[in-house]
Amino acid sequence: MSLDIEHIIVHSLFCDEQGEPRLALREQELATGPAVNRLMGELHHVYNTKAGKVFGYFNEEDQDGFRDLVRRVEDQSLTFAAFSHLAAERLLAELKRLGMDEQGVLLFVRYRWLGADYLLIALLDNKDSVTVTDKLEVSQASYLDLGRMQLAARLDLTELQSRPESRRYFSFIKGRAGRKVSDFFLNFLSCVEGMDPKAQSQGLLKAVDEYCQARQLSPEEKQESKALVSRYCREQLKEGEELELRELSAELGTDDDLDFYQFVSEEYQLEERFPVDRSALKGLTKYVGSGGGLTISFEQALLGERIQYDAETDTLVIRGTPPNLKAQLRGRE
């Protein structure tokens, strides 16, 4: 699916000889063309499929910060280039305030995809490498390492306009060095965390389990339903799409008295749509646990067959160990 780039500009964030953060600002927007289109296509795909994104919304107490800049560029009282300059200066001030030395290519882009308008801000690493030229000479080259993008945020301008009360029109990727890095980016954006996809995914797992119990499914039917939910979620992740509760309910099929959408609407606080947390999916089809130097993971269908659990003695009996584990154990005899 194609995306339409409306405005795009890049700046450079670097450190001077004294280690102080500095900005090199580009005055004019980039002209769209094959290179820019390819960059944005890859960046959009990487961002959509990046795991661990968190959602948020504007801090109502900060009306004069980044939110005001967005208002001004949207009502065209600021050009996109001027908007990016003021936003970049705001980011630089936040870095100086915290004594941080983040560097890279600072990108601002407004684009349209699937009928919605987005504003994407990303700090990209510029990496050095080597290449072989047409004359078969080895030469140094630089490239943007999009796959390792760690600091990026996207504002859904369409949702902000149509549903300003929403707590999820911002999405962002958490920083690579803990809370300090991600917090400075949130402060720069005047953003606070809202919906937590991990909590939503864990709530989904609980809902699926209790829905199967409410329908009094047999163990085999329960496993089939959970496997279906797992397949649906993984397909959405693969496509960079969000889970849709109504769509998932249709996949599960309907019951004469109760369908899944009705069930979660009455009992659970799940969003109509949300991105699935990949790590939570294991709980649909596997039992997983670790502690005290021991990690165990196995398919739920094996419990009661190859694997037995005695609650009184807290003992797990496994019949038929995996070949690679068996080889390691025998190697110590």
N, C-alpha and C positions, 0 to 999 in steps of 0.2 A: 504494500500500500504506500502510495507516495505522500510526501509531506511538502507543504508550501512554505518556503522561507520568506518572511516579510521583511525582517531586519536582522542583521548579524554584524557583530564587531568584536574585535579582540584587543586586549591590552596585555602588557607584560608586568608581572609582579616579581621583583628581584631584590637582592640585598646589595648595598654598596660596599665599599672597601672597609667601612667601619662596622659592617654587619647590620646596618639599619635597613628596614624595608623601604623600597622605593617603587614608584610607578612610572612606566613609559606608556603614554596614552596615544592611541591611534585617533586621528581627528575625524576621518571619514569612515562610513560603513564599508564593509566588504561587498564587492560586486558578486552576485551569485554566478555560478558557472559549474563545470564538471567537478573541479576539486572541492569547492565549497559544498556542493550537493552531496558528494560522497562523504565528506567529513560529517555533515549533519545526519546523513542516513546511518552511518556507523555509530555516531554518538547517541542518536535516538534509540537505536537497537540495544546498545550497551546499557543505557539508562533504564529502559523498559524491563530488561531481563536481569538487572542487578538485584541480587538478593539482599534482604535486610533493610529495605527502605522503611522510613518512618514518616507518618503524616502529621501535619500541623496546620496552624492558622495564624493570622496576624495577632500580635499582642495589642489588645485594645488600649493599653496604657501608653503605647508609643505611636501616637497619631502623626508625628512630624518626621518619622524616620523613613525607612525604605517604603513603607506603605504609601506615604505621601508622594514619593518619587514615582511609584507605579500609577497613582491617580493622575499625576501631571503628564506622564508620557501617554497614558490612555486617552486623556482629553486633548492631547496634541498641544498642550502649552509648553511641552519640552520635546525637542527632537530626540530620536532614539540615541543618537551619538551623545548628546548632552546628558541624557538620562544615565547612560553607561559611565560617563565621566564622573558624575556626582556619586553614583553607586560605588564605583571603584575607589574614589577618595574616602567614602564612608568605610569601606572594607579596610583600606590602609590605616585609617585612624583607629579602627578596632584592633588591628594587629599591633600597632605601636602601643596602645593602651595596655595590652596584655604582654608586651615584650616578646612577641612571637615572630618567627622568620619564615613563614610560608612563602614559597616561590612557585612560579609557573605561568602558564598562559591563561589569562582571565577572559572567559568567553561569555558574551551576552547574545541571546538570539530569541527573537519572537517568531513563532511559526504556527501553522495550522495543520492539524492532523485529525482525520475522521470527524470533521465538522466542529472541532473545538480549538480554541486559541490557547497557546502556551507561551510562557516566558521561562527560558532555561538559563541558569547561571552556573558555570562550572569552572573550577580551577584545575587545569590539566597539566600533567607533567610533560616536560619537553626532554626527551632522552637522546643521547648521542649513540650512534652506531657506525657501522662501516658498510659500504656497498661496493659493487663492482660496476664501473661505468661502461658505456657503449664501446669505449676504446680498451676495455679489459684492464683498466687501472683500478687499484683499490683506493677508495676515497672515503673520507669521513662524511657522515650524514646525520641529520637530526630528524626526529619524528615525534608526533604526539602519541603518548602511550595511553590510548583510550581504554584499553582493557583493564588498566589499573586505576581508573578514575575513582578517587576517594572523596572528593569534596564537590558536591553538585546538589542543586535544588531546582525544582520545577514548580512554577505557579500555574495552576489551571485558571486562566483568566475568565473562561466561560463560566465555570462553576462559581468563581468569586462574584461574578456579576449576577448570576441567576439564583445562587443560594449563598448569600453573604453570611448566613448563620452557620454554614457548614464548618466542621472542624477538621476538614481533610482536603482543602483546595491547594495546600502546599504539600509536596513530598520532597524528601531529601535523603541523601546518603550520609550515614554517620562517618565521622572522621576516623582516620586510621590510628590515632594515638590517644584513644580514650576520650573522655568527656570534654577535656579542655579544648581540643580541636573542633569537635562538632559544636560545642557551645559558642565559640567565637563566630562560627558561620551563622548560627541561629540568631545571635545578637545582631549581626550585620543585617540580617533579613527582617528584623523585628518580628520574629516567628517564635511560637511556643508549640511544644508537642501536643498533638491531639490523639487521633486514633492510633492504636498500637496493633499492627497486623499480627504479631506473635500472640497477643492475648486473644484476638479475634479467632485465630486458627486453633488455639487451645480450646476456646469455647465451642468451636465447630466440632472438634473431636468428641467433646462431652455430649453435645447435642446428638450426634450420629449414634453414639453408643446407647444413649437413653431412648432415642427414637426406635432403635432396633428392639430394645426391651419392651417398649410400649406396644409394639406390634406383635410381640411374643414370637419373634422369629426363631427358628431352630439355629443351632450353632453354625450349620453349613450356610443357611440363608444370611445369617449375620455376617459371616466372613465374606460372602459374595457382595453384600451391600457395602461393606467397608472397602473392599477391593475396587468397587465401582467408583466410590468417592475418591479414592486414591488416584485412580487413572484419570478422572476428570480434573483433579487439582494439578496433577503433573503435566497434563496437556495444556492447561491454562498457563502454568509457569513457563513451559517451553515456548509458547506463543507470546509471552510477555503480557498476558491478559489477566484480569482480575476474576476472582470467583464471583459468580452471580447466583444468589440464593434461589431465585425462581428457576434458573436454568438447571442448577444442581437438583432441585426438587423434581423437575421433569425427567432428569436422567434416572433418578431413583424410582420413578413410577408413582402411581397413585394408589392409595388404599381407600376402600369404600368409606371408611370413617375418618381417616386422618392421612394427610400428605405431609411431607417434610416441611414445606414452607409454612403451613398452618402451625405445625408443631413448634418450630423455632420462633415464630412470631408471638406465640403465647407465652413461651417459657424462657426465652433467651434474649440477651441484648446484643444481637449481631447486626452489623450493618447490612444493607441490601447488597452491597458489593464491597469486596476488600481483597487486597493481594494476599495470596497464601504464603505463610512462612514455611519454607522448605523443610527446616529441621523438625517442625511439628508433625509432618506427614508420617513419620515413622510410627507414631502412635496409633495410626489407623490399622496397620497390618502386623506390627511387631511389638513385642515386649522388649524394652530396653532399660538397662540399669547399670550404674557403675558406682564404685566406692570401695575403699580399703584395698586398692590395687587390683580390683577385679572389675571387668567389663563384660556384660552378657547381653546378647541381642539374638532373638530368634522369632520366627514367624508365629503369630498367635495360633494358627491352625495346628501347630505341633504340640501344643499343651494338651495333655490327656492322651497323646499318642506316643511319640518318641520321648517326650519330656513330661515328667510327673513332678508335682509340687506338693510337699507335705507341710501344711501350715503349722502343725503342732511342733514338729522338730525343725521347722524353717529349713527344709532340705529340698534341693532341686536335683532330680535324677535325670541324666541325659543318656539315652541309649543310641549308640551310633554316632561317634564323634566325627567331625569333618576330617577328610584325609590329610589335609595339610597340618591340622592340629595334632592328629595322631602321629604323623611323622616326627613332629617336634618333640612330642612326649616320649616316643620310643628312642629318639636320639639321645635322651638323657639317661637311659637305662645303663 
